[in-house]
Amino acid sequence: MADPVAWQLIEPGWKVLDASGEEIGSVHEVTGDENADIFDGIAVSEGMLRTSKKYVPSEQVAEIVEGTVRLSVTADRLQDFVAPAAEERILPEGSSWTQRLSSWLTGRNR
């Protein structure tokens, strides 16, 4: 049995097993804030031909070992993955009017 590892080491491509031990796909994306050590969850790609992804909140991750993430639920209990919203970009007070206009025109101020 391999030793558990921290969530920050999870990489895309690691296999994902459900509570019954069945392989349900691979890690597509890890969501969280490494600076604050907050693990939100993972997006699971169910296969090469399937474009949809499933979301697994961190509370449903039972074990993380090198190369494998084991869940505490079965595959039928997973939700569809919705990518997190982009972060808001805040321009500094001293920004020129051209920088602000450019951000507004390109939609990067939202």
Secondary structure in CASP SS format (residue, H / E / C, confidence):
PFRMAT SS
TARGET T0000
AUTHOR 0000-0000-0000
METHOD secondary structure of the structure
MODEL  1
M C 1.00
A C 1.00
D C 1.00
P E 1.00
V C 1.00
A C 1.00
W H 1.00
Q H 1.00
L H 1.00
I C 1.00
E C 1.00
P C 1.00
G C 1.00
W C 1.00
K E 1.00
V E 1.00
L E 1.00
D C 1.00
A C 1.00
S C 1.00
G C 1.00
E C 1.00
E E 1.00
I E 1.00
G E 1.00
S E 1.00
V E 1.00
H E 1.00
E E 1.00
V E 1.00
T E 1.00
G E 1.00
D E 1.00
E C 1.00
N C 1.00
A C 1.00
D C 1.00
I E 1.00
F E 1.00
D E 1.00
G E 1.00
I E 1.00
A E 1.00
V E 1.00
S E 1.00
E C 1.00
G C 1.00
M C 1.00
L C 1.00
R C 1.00
T C 1.00
S C 1.00
K E 1.00
K E 1.00
Y E 1.00
V E 1.00
P E 1.00
S H 1.00
E H 1.00
Q H 1.00
V E 1.00
A E 1.00
E E 1.00
I E 1.00
V E 1.00
E C 1.00
G C 1.00
T E 1.00
V E 1.00
R E 1.00
L E 1.00
S C 1.00
V C 1.00
T C 1.00
A H 1.00
D H 1.00
R H 1.00
L C 1.00
Q E 1.00
D E 1.00
F C 1.00
V C 1.00
A C 1.00
P C 1.00
A C 1.00
A C 1.00
E C 1.00
E C 1.00
R C 1.00
I C 1.00
L C 1.00
P C 1.00
E C 1.00
G C 1.00
S C 1.00
S C 1.00
W H 1.00
T H 1.00
Q H 1.00
R H 1.00
L H 1.00
S H 1.00
S H 1.00
W H 1.00
L H 1.00
T H 1.00
G C 1.00
R C 1.00
N C 1.00
R C 1.00
END
